[in-house]
């Protein structure tokens, strides 16, 4: 019964949820950037939608988030659209294939925590010289002055930030889904319960 209810989400509801997820991404991204916190939290909506509706919706939310941020606040986030799209795709495809358990959520967070800086570091170097405007720039400058290549100096702090951010974001989504009523849980959660 839960699976039937989950399949009956209308396209209008899906679009509304995607719009809300985009807004959440933008607001959390702005808050984290304003306080110069080295964790982004700007992919929570992307991850949520990818878990619920799959990779294509997740990619659309991720890409649209960066597009809307560029329209509202300037082009600084636009080059990183590929990172957010990749996060939506990876999470969406993973949870089509694996159960939505806490261990798998940690694994998924680790995977996207690595994928994001692998894609984002070359973009950041090409567009902004490897700096992000956060506290982690201190580490980038220190590593660069210590003799590290610009890629290594930029990648290592981004890797640390992204692992914390993406594992944390995926864990928040897991706790949110766990607290929701059964009729509102995504298919990957229902599949988990049916196979348990």
Secondary structure, DSSP 8 states (H G I E B T S, - for coil): -HHHHHHT--HHHHHHHHHHHHHHHHHHHHHHHHTT-S---TTHHHHHHHHHH-HHHHHHHHHHHHHHHHHHH-GGGGGGHHHHHHHHHHHHHHHHHS---HHHHHHHHHHHHHHHHHHHHHHHHHHHTT--SSTTHHHHHHHHHTT--HHHHHHHHHHHHHHHHHHHHHHHHHHHHHHS-GGGS-HHHHHHHHH-
